[in-house]
Every structure is written in structure tokens, then in C-alpha cells.
């Protein structure tokens, strides 16, 4: 087996059920088994589909800010109870499974997320 560097911004890492890790094309597949490590350079809210809520019903998600600054916004479970966590470079948060969330940027950033894609979905935001 040849070991080579992996460009994390050009590949996703797939950790399958057997414990094998593979670098693959950066495609998010909500029907996929196993865990996925995804790293992105983002410059606008459009780069993080900020106009959509996202949910992962099969697993928690780690969201890490590697450089820059981001905000992790949670959909209010009750009216008027918006929740937002600021993540600076070098910090992370765990999004509980089954919790609607989205990202907003404070500026250009590098982010990493780790989750199981199975059961994930997006929903267009209706609020401003």
C-alpha cells in the first residue's frame, strides 16, 4: 500500500463500517453508510447553503472552524428562542442528531464537519 498526502479541500474522507478510510470525490450522499469528514474553504453564506436549514437524523455532527470565524445557528424549537454559537479559529461544536441548524460566516473561513450522511436533509429557510 502506498501512503500519499490527501488534499482535504479536494476530497472527502469516508470512514466505512469496517474501519477503512478512503479519500473520495467531494460528494455528499444522504444515503451513504459510514462517517464522512468534509473540509471546505468558504467565503460567502452561499458557500455554506446559509439559506437552508440542515438536519442529520442518524448521527451528531462535529462542526469545526479551522480559520476565520463562523456562527452555528440552531432553528428555534419554540418561538423566540433562537440559539447561535460563535466559533473562532481552532474551535468546534457538536450539533446533536436531529437538530436543525445552519452556518453563517463572519468572513472567509476554513471549516471541517464530521458526520454520518445517512438521513441528512436540507430545508429552505422561510424567515429572513
BELRAFEN-V847737 format. One line per field, one symbol per residue. ss: DSSP state (~ for helix, > for strand, _ for the rest). psi: psi as a letter, one per 30 degrees, with the letter a starting at -180 (. if undefined). burial: I if it has 9 or more other ideal C-beta (glycine too) atoms within 8 Angstrom, else O. Layout:
ss = ???
psi = ???
burial = ???
//
This chain:
ss = __________>>>>>_____>>>>>_________>>>>>>>>__~~~~___>>>>>____>>>>>>>_>>>>>>________>>>>>>__>>>>>_____>>>>>___>>>>>>>____>>>>>____
psi = kkklkkjffflkkkjlffgkkkklkikkjfgklalkkkkkkkflfefghfgklkkjffllkkkkjelbklkjkkkkfkkghkkkkkjlkglllkjkkgkkllkkkflklklkkklkfkgklkkkkfl.
burial = OOOOOOOIOOIIIIIIOOOOOOOIOOOIOIOIOIIIIIIIOIOOIOIIIIOIIIIIOIIIIIIIIIOIIIIIIIIIOOOOOOOOOOIOIOOOIOIOIOIIIIIIIIOOIIIIIIIIIIIIOOIOOOOO
//
